[in-house]
Amino acid sequence: MRTFKVALIGMLVTASLWGVSRFDFFENFERGTLDLRFRLSPTPNDADSSIILVLLDGGSMDILPWPVPRQLYSDVLSMLQDWGARAVAFDILFDLASVYSAVEDSIFGTVASVGNTAFVMALLQREGSEIPDNAILDISIDSADLDSAWFCTPPTQMIARGARIIGSTSDRQDPDGVFRSVRLLTATPEGIAPSLPVALAWLALERPDISVRDDIFTIGDNTLRTSDNCRLQLKYHGPAGTYTSVPLADLTAALNARATGQPCPVDTTMFNGAIVLIGYAAPALYDLKPTPYSPQCPGVEVLATAVDNIMNEYYIRRYSSWISLLAALAISLLAAFFLSALGRIPLGALLAALPTLLFLLVSLLLFRSGIWLETVWPAASGILTILAGGIFLFSSENRRKQEIRNAFSQYLSPDVVAQVTEHPETLVLGGDKRNMTVFFSDIRGFTGISEKLSPEELVSLINSYLTTMTDIILETGGTVDKFEGDAIIAFWGAPLRLDDHALRACSAALRCHEAHTDMNRQLAQEGYSELFTRIGLSTGDMVVGNMGSSKRFDYTVMGSTVNLGARLEGANKVYGTSIMVQQDTFRNAESEFIFRELDTIRVIGQQEPVTVYELKCRRHELTDKLESTLRDYSEALAHYRKGDFKDAERIFSGAGDPTSLIMAQRCRKIAAEYADDPGKWDGVFNLLSK
């Protein structure tokens, strides 16, 4: 019976983890283990030796003029063709005419047309040029979901007409910023546009037929299994420098030697039948990308990896989630058996860890064969089964209630603690997905304030501040997650469900700032500096539950919504605001509070832009002056998003409040930054710090 109950716990743990395994928390860890598997099993000797990189590196930049003349590229391309290069691709966007002479572009295009030459274009969702005819392939598509683009930034017309094919490198990294996959095809109004790796492989394989059937990508005799949106999971062979590379300056020296009849300083035989990619490697040119092996890898080497994978059918295949589920279930049941079958629990716990360790070893061996088996949540299933089974074997119902009371009494109001204790079914241990509102606060410049105080004064000040803030949070039904120095993390909506959690959070935020007025008056009388608190609120789905071990755990929240709340607290610094919220908080609280729409931003660590608002006051507190300021700001913001920076700056400056003045200054900066190409402005401001 004991073994059966612990096995049942293991099955429940597995089912719970499977339910939340698609959240970013698990995916980020899974990607990290994927990188670790790469580093534990490099295969540099398996890299295709026929793929050669010609790099404009730092040494070449010291020697060659900048911008590099198109005539030099033409001469290098012609020389590579003479040496027998099978195909050449330029990972350089020649979208602007030559600064030296228009004749250069014409010659470049003519030389390119002689051989198998591919150029690159940037795909765009908004305004740009039409997709060129030679950027489209006749591809048979059946039930494939593709990313789409409507416009592009192609090479100049004289260069583009010499290309056998034009491919795109407009791609996205994983949420943690690492490039682990590549998009093979993109749907456009003119047809299917290949990525530059597909375009180059197509040339090197002598232009075979390409087809897509569900998730099977076929190019000639090569077949690859792709993931969503026809993406190929890359199999890197090693860190930056794995593929043979030649500095562009060396080929320039070869040109000079050729012209003067001197011996060639480059081994020309390695280019016979080679697939050549020409691109940037110098840090100053900003084409360095993080990979599982290297935090800074030339983007052209990522493309080389993709070409290698396509041509040699050597890539990563991710196993179905059902395989992970079966593995997790087997690990949990074996762990439960070993944990409960032996009389000595420490020995049982040790043996119970063996299935997890064996599973990790098997996953590494499979990876060396190109198979990606999820490891994080199945391994976590085994570990949590041991923890949960141990709790069951050593705990009684009364002790469980006491643990709940002890854990929650520090950050919940007494009334809520009583309800949780009497009705523990309202608490889902281990993780529960809910729609909630999270609260992050921090004192501006607290380090500078603390340096002026003695330890005793600092403790007294911070205790008074945290007590005031905490009382307000608890009075509005919130849960204090944790204190981190002067910072507070709290949330509304758990453990008890609250339908009006956004309203409560906004009320608490305003009350906290109102309490500062009285606190600052008293601090000024006592000779202390005033306190100014920045607050970030974020509403949405998040995972809430007890995280930790049986002896030490925290009732906390996690997920992308929580991360966004933390970023919004810091984003107040950029806008000179006090309380910043995201759009879901605004929608749920606009009936009772006045907000100002600030901007659309992209925060660090998240790819999707988010519209942010400033919480100003309760609706009945709105004054004519504030209403006028909000109206002016809204008008200026509309001009700002359209790229009409001159009118936006004028209206922002006239509004006069600190946030408007900050935006006026930004208008001047962005107008100068996009002066050459205003069409690139998409209305989204990227935050560069947390």
BELJOUR-V417035 format. One record per residue. N is the residue number from 1. RES is the residue in three letters. D_FIRST is the distance of its C-alpha to the first C-alpha in Angstrom with 2 decimals. Layout:
BEGIN
n	res	d_first
N	RES	D_FIRST
N	RES	D_FIRST
END
This chain:
BEGIN
n	res	d_first
1	MET	0.00
2	ARG	3.80
3	THR	5.47
4	PHE	4.99
5	LYS	6.21
6	VAL	8.70
7	ALA	9.74
8	LEU	10.43
9	ILE	12.41
10	GLY	14.22
11	MET	15.21
12	LEU	16.50
13	VAL	18.37
14	THR	19.93
15	ALA	20.99
16	SER	22.51
17	LEU	24.38
18	TRP	25.62
19	GLY	27.05
20	VAL	29.06
21	SER	29.80
22	ARG	33.27
23	PHE	34.45
24	ASP	37.07
25	PHE	34.79
26	PHE	32.82
27	GLU	35.91
28	ASN	37.98
29	PHE	35.53
30	GLU	35.21
31	ARG	38.99
32	GLY	39.07
33	THR	36.80
34	LEU	39.07
35	ASP	42.04
36	LEU	40.35
37	ARG	39.79
38	PHE	43.48
39	ARG	44.55
40	LEU	42.41
41	SER	43.89
42	PRO	47.51
43	THR	49.65
44	PRO	53.24
45	ASN	54.75
46	ASP	53.40
47	ALA	55.33
48	ASP	58.08
49	SER	61.28
50	SER	63.46
51	ILE	62.34
52	ILE	64.68
53	LEU	64.82
54	VAL	68.13
55	LEU	67.40
56	LEU	69.52
57	ASP	68.17
58	GLY	69.47
59	GLY	72.01
60	SER	73.38
61	MET	73.73
62	ASP	75.82
63	ILE	78.22
64	LEU	78.33
65	PRO	79.82
66	TRP	77.54
67	PRO	77.04
68	VAL	77.13
69	PRO	80.01
70	ARG	79.09
71	GLN	81.88
72	LEU	79.92
73	TYR	76.86
74	SER	79.21
75	ASP	80.69
76	VAL	77.30
77	LEU	76.07
78	SER	79.24
79	MET	78.88
80	LEU	75.26
81	GLN	76.46
82	ASP	79.20
83	TRP	76.70
84	GLY	74.73
85	ALA	71.75
86	ARG	69.76
87	ALA	68.76
88	VAL	69.09
89	ALA	67.20
90	PHE	68.13
91	ASP	65.27
92	ILE	67.95
93	LEU	68.75
94	PHE	72.50
95	ASP	72.62
96	LEU	75.78
97	ALA	79.20
98	SER	80.42
99	VAL	81.94
100	TYR	84.56
101	SER	85.92
102	ALA	84.97
103	VAL	86.35
104	GLU	83.42
105	ASP	80.95
106	SER	83.14
107	ILE	83.41
108	PHE	79.67
109	GLY	78.93
110	THR	81.53
111	VAL	80.12
112	ALA	76.58
113	SER	77.73
114	VAL	78.89
115	GLY	75.43
116	ASN	71.76
117	THR	71.27
118	ALA	68.50
119	PHE	68.63
120	VAL	66.04
121	MET	65.89
122	ALA	63.77
123	LEU	62.20
124	LEU	62.47
125	GLN	60.96
126	ARG	64.05
127	GLU	67.77
128	GLY	69.08
129	SER	70.90
130	GLU	70.23
131	ILE	68.23
132	PRO	70.81
133	ASP	71.15
134	ASN	70.39
135	ALA	67.05
136	ILE	65.78
137	LEU	64.48
138	ASP	64.35
139	ILE	60.62
140	SER	58.81
141	ILE	55.90
142	ASP	53.32
143	SER	50.53
144	ALA	50.47
145	ASP	50.03
146	LEU	52.51
147	ASP	53.42
148	SER	56.88
149	ALA	60.06
150	TRP	63.42
151	PHE	65.78
152	CYS	66.25
153	THR	68.31
154	PRO	69.95
155	PRO	72.42
156	THR	76.03
157	GLN	77.66
158	MET	79.83
159	ILE	76.87
160	ALA	74.50
161	ARG	76.97
162	GLY	76.81
163	ALA	73.04
164	ARG	71.66
165	ILE	68.47
166	ILE	67.21
167	GLY	63.52
168	SER	61.53
169	THR	59.52
170	SER	58.43
171	ASP	54.72
172	ARG	51.94
173	GLN	49.60
174	ASP	45.89
175	PRO	45.08
176	ASP	45.07
177	GLY	48.58
178	VAL	47.93
179	PHE	49.43
180	ARG	46.81
181	SER	48.01
182	VAL	51.32
183	ARG	52.44
184	LEU	54.25
185	LEU	56.03
186	THR	57.16
187	ALA	58.45
188	THR	61.91
189	PRO	64.50
190	GLU	66.51
191	GLY	63.67
192	ILE	60.97
193	ALA	61.66
194	PRO	60.17
195	SER	58.94
196	LEU	61.19
197	PRO	58.83
198	VAL	58.87
199	ALA	62.63
200	LEU	63.26
201	ALA	61.04
202	TRP	62.83
203	LEU	66.16
204	ALA	65.07
205	LEU	63.72
206	GLU	67.05
207	ARG	66.03
208	PRO	63.60
209	ASP	62.04
210	ILE	59.02
211	SER	56.46
212	VAL	53.14
213	ARG	50.71
214	ASP	47.66
215	ASP	46.34
216	ILE	48.40
217	PHE	51.56
218	THR	54.17
219	ILE	57.36
220	GLY	59.41
221	ASP	57.26
222	ASN	54.65
223	THR	51.44
224	LEU	49.05
225	ARG	45.89
226	THR	46.20
227	SER	44.01
228	ASP	44.92
229	ASN	48.68
230	CYS	49.59
231	ARG	48.57
232	LEU	48.22
233	GLN	45.66
234	LEU	47.89
235	LYS	47.28
236	TYR	49.23
237	HIS	50.56
238	GLY	51.22
239	PRO	52.75
240	ALA	56.15
241	GLY	58.79
242	THR	56.83
243	TYR	59.47
244	THR	63.08
245	SER	65.14
246	VAL	68.84
247	PRO	70.37
248	LEU	72.70
249	ALA	75.39
250	ASP	75.34
251	LEU	76.12
252	THR	78.88
253	ALA	80.26
254	ALA	80.12
255	LEU	82.14
256	ASN	84.75
257	ALA	84.92
258	ARG	85.35
259	ALA	88.18
260	THR	90.00
261	GLY	89.47
262	GLN	87.39
263	PRO	84.43
264	CYS	81.21
265	PRO	78.76
266	VAL	75.77
267	ASP	74.45
268	THR	75.29
269	THR	73.67
270	MET	70.14
271	PHE	71.03
272	ASN	72.07
273	GLY	69.51
274	ALA	67.46
275	ILE	65.54
276	VAL	66.77
277	LEU	65.32
278	ILE	67.59
279	GLY	66.13
280	TYR	65.80
281	ALA	64.19
282	ALA	66.05
283	PRO	63.99
284	ALA	66.93
285	LEU	66.50
286	TYR	62.99
287	ASP	61.40
288	LEU	58.64
289	LYS	55.05
290	PRO	51.70
291	THR	49.75
292	PRO	46.54
293	TYR	48.84
294	SER	51.62
295	PRO	52.03
296	GLN	55.58
297	CYS	56.26
298	PRO	59.37
299	GLY	58.56
300	VAL	60.59
301	GLU	58.19
302	VAL	55.28
303	LEU	57.44
304	ALA	58.15
305	THR	54.43
306	ALA	54.13
307	VAL	57.15
308	ASP	55.71
309	ASN	52.37
310	ILE	54.21
311	MET	56.64
312	ASN	54.23
313	GLU	51.13
314	TYR	49.27
315	TYR	46.99
316	ILE	43.39
317	ARG	41.18
318	ARG	38.11
319	TYR	35.10
320	SER	33.72
321	SER	31.05
322	TRP	28.85
323	ILE	28.81
324	SER	27.75
325	LEU	24.92
326	LEU	23.62
327	ALA	24.09
328	ALA	22.28
329	LEU	19.27
330	ALA	19.24
331	ILE	19.72
332	SER	16.89
333	LEU	14.31
334	LEU	15.77
335	ALA	15.87
336	ALA	12.21
337	PHE	11.47
338	PHE	14.17
339	LEU	13.33
340	SER	9.85
341	ALA	10.46
342	LEU	13.47
343	GLY	13.91
344	ARG	16.92
345	ILE	16.25
346	PRO	19.90
347	LEU	19.84
348	GLY	16.61
349	ALA	18.33
350	LEU	21.43
351	LEU	19.94
352	ALA	18.11
353	ALA	21.66
354	LEU	22.99
355	PRO	22.07
356	THR	23.94
357	LEU	26.87
358	LEU	27.10
359	PHE	27.16
360	LEU	29.97
361	LEU	31.92
362	VAL	31.69
363	SER	32.85
364	LEU	35.85
365	LEU	36.79
366	LEU	36.64
367	PHE	38.81
368	ARG	41.47
369	SER	41.74
370	GLY	42.22
371	ILE	38.72
372	TRP	37.16
373	LEU	33.38
374	GLU	31.90
375	THR	30.19
376	VAL	29.85
377	TRP	27.19
378	PRO	25.02
379	ALA	25.27
380	ALA	24.66
381	SER	21.47
382	GLY	20.17
383	ILE	21.53
384	LEU	20.24
385	THR	16.68
386	ILE	17.03
387	LEU	18.61
388	ALA	16.30
389	GLY	13.16
390	GLY	15.22
391	ILE	16.17
392	PHE	12.73
393	LEU	11.92
394	PHE	15.40
395	SER	16.42
396	SER	16.52
397	GLU	17.92
398	ASN	21.33
399	ARG	21.58
400	ARG	20.84
401	LYS	23.68
402	GLN	25.88
403	GLU	25.40
404	ILE	26.42
405	ARG	29.38
406	ASN	30.49
407	ALA	30.26
408	PHE	32.17
409	SER	34.70
410	GLN	36.83
411	TYR	37.51
412	LEU	36.94
413	SER	39.07
414	PRO	37.76
415	ASP	37.60
416	VAL	35.33
417	VAL	33.05
418	ALA	32.77
419	GLN	31.89
420	VAL	29.20
421	THR	27.65
422	GLU	27.77
423	HIS	26.61
424	PRO	24.27
425	GLU	23.61
426	THR	27.14
427	LEU	26.09
428	VAL	24.42
429	LEU	23.11
430	GLY	23.96
431	GLY	26.84
432	ASP	28.42
433	LYS	31.66
434	ARG	34.25
435	ASN	37.99
436	MET	39.20
437	THR	42.19
438	VAL	42.15
439	PHE	44.82
440	PHE	46.28
441	SER	49.17
442	ASP	51.27
443	ILE	54.53
444	ARG	57.47
445	GLY	59.03
446	PHE	56.83
447	THR	57.30
448	GLY	61.04
449	ILE	60.63
450	SER	58.35
451	GLU	60.86
452	LYS	63.45
453	LEU	61.31
454	SER	60.45
455	PRO	56.76
456	GLU	56.96
457	GLU	58.63
458	LEU	56.16
459	VAL	53.14
460	SER	54.88
461	LEU	55.79
462	ILE	52.44
463	ASN	50.59
464	SER	53.05
465	TYR	52.73
466	LEU	48.92
467	THR	48.72
468	THR	51.13
469	MET	49.35
470	THR	45.86
471	ASP	47.06
472	ILE	48.43
473	ILE	45.25
474	LEU	43.09
475	GLU	45.69
476	THR	45.46
477	GLY	41.66
478	GLY	41.03
479	THR	38.34
480	VAL	39.62
481	ASP	37.69
482	LYS	39.47
483	PHE	42.86
484	GLU	44.44
485	GLY	47.62
486	ASP	49.74
487	ALA	47.68
488	ILE	45.23
489	ILE	42.47
490	ALA	41.23
491	PHE	40.00
492	TRP	39.98
493	GLY	37.40
494	ALA	34.11
495	PRO	31.91
496	LEU	33.75
497	ARG	35.36
498	LEU	39.17
499	ASP	41.38
500	ASP	44.42
501	HIS	42.98
502	ALA	46.03
503	LEU	48.47
504	ARG	46.73
505	ALA	46.76
506	CYS	50.46
507	SER	51.30
508	ALA	49.60
509	ALA	51.44
510	LEU	54.81
511	ARG	54.17
512	CYS	53.32
513	HIS	56.68
514	GLU	58.48
515	ALA	57.04
516	HIS	58.53
517	THR	61.99
518	ASP	61.70
519	MET	59.91
520	ASN	62.57
521	ARG	65.35
522	GLN	63.98
523	LEU	63.36
524	ALA	66.94
525	GLN	68.27
526	GLU	66.34
527	GLY	67.62
528	TYR	64.42
529	SER	64.21
530	GLU	62.97
531	LEU	59.47
532	PHE	58.91
533	THR	55.38
534	ARG	54.42
535	ILE	51.55
536	GLY	49.73
537	LEU	47.74
538	SER	45.68
539	THR	43.98
540	GLY	41.59
541	ASP	38.07
542	MET	36.06
543	VAL	32.49
544	VAL	31.50
545	GLY	28.42
546	ASN	27.06
547	MET	27.90
548	GLY	27.21
549	SER	24.67
550	SER	22.53
551	LYS	25.54
552	ARG	28.36
553	PHE	28.40
554	ASP	30.99
555	TYR	30.95
556	THR	33.39
557	VAL	34.74
558	MET	35.60
559	GLY	37.31
560	SER	40.89
561	THR	41.83
562	VAL	40.97
563	ASN	42.97
564	LEU	45.86
565	GLY	45.93
566	ALA	46.32
567	ARG	49.11
568	LEU	50.92
569	GLU	51.08
570	GLY	52.91
571	ALA	54.99
572	ASN	56.74
573	LYS	58.75
574	VAL	60.23
575	TYR	61.40
576	GLY	62.28
577	THR	59.92
578	SER	57.60
579	ILE	54.84
580	MET	53.91
581	VAL	51.50
582	GLN	50.58
583	GLN	51.36
584	ASP	48.16
585	THR	48.61
586	PHE	52.24
587	ARG	51.49
588	ASN	49.06
589	ALA	51.43
590	GLU	54.98
591	SER	55.43
592	GLU	55.68
593	PHE	56.68
594	ILE	59.48
595	PHE	58.64
596	ARG	60.84
597	GLU	59.89
598	LEU	60.38
599	ASP	59.84
600	THR	57.64
601	ILE	56.07
602	ARG	53.75
603	VAL	51.73
604	ILE	50.63
605	GLY	47.43
606	GLN	47.63
607	GLN	49.79
608	GLU	50.16
609	PRO	52.96
610	VAL	52.27
611	THR	54.77
612	VAL	54.80
613	TYR	56.33
614	GLU	57.56
615	LEU	56.56
616	LYS	59.89
617	CYS	59.70
618	ARG	58.83
619	ARG	60.82
620	HIS	63.05
621	GLU	64.02
622	LEU	65.56
623	THR	69.20
624	ASP	72.05
625	LYS	72.29
626	LEU	68.61
627	GLU	68.82
628	SER	71.84
629	THR	70.11
630	LEU	67.07
631	ARG	69.41
632	ASP	71.34
633	TYR	68.21
634	SER	66.87
635	GLU	70.21
636	ALA	70.32
637	LEU	66.75
638	ALA	67.73
639	HIS	70.61
640	TYR	68.44
641	ARG	65.90
642	LYS	68.75
643	GLY	70.15
644	ASP	73.16
645	PHE	72.94
646	LYS	76.50
647	ASP	76.15
648	ALA	72.63
649	GLU	73.96
650	ARG	76.83
651	ILE	74.71
652	PHE	72.05
653	SER	74.85
654	GLY	76.37
655	ALA	73.15
656	GLY	73.43
657	ASP	69.98
658	PRO	68.20
659	THR	65.73
660	SER	68.58
661	LEU	70.62
662	ILE	67.76
663	MET	67.52
664	ALA	71.31
665	GLN	71.16
666	ARG	68.40
667	CYS	70.57
668	ARG	73.30
669	LYS	70.98
670	ILE	69.31
671	ALA	72.70
672	ALA	73.97
673	GLU	70.85
674	TYR	71.08
675	ALA	74.87
676	ASP	75.17
677	ASP	72.54
678	PRO	71.67
679	GLY	69.78
680	LYS	66.90
681	TRP	66.07
682	ASP	63.04
683	GLY	62.85
684	VAL	59.67
685	PHE	59.93
686	ASN	57.68
687	LEU	56.52
688	LEU	56.86
689	SER	54.95
690	LYS	51.88
END
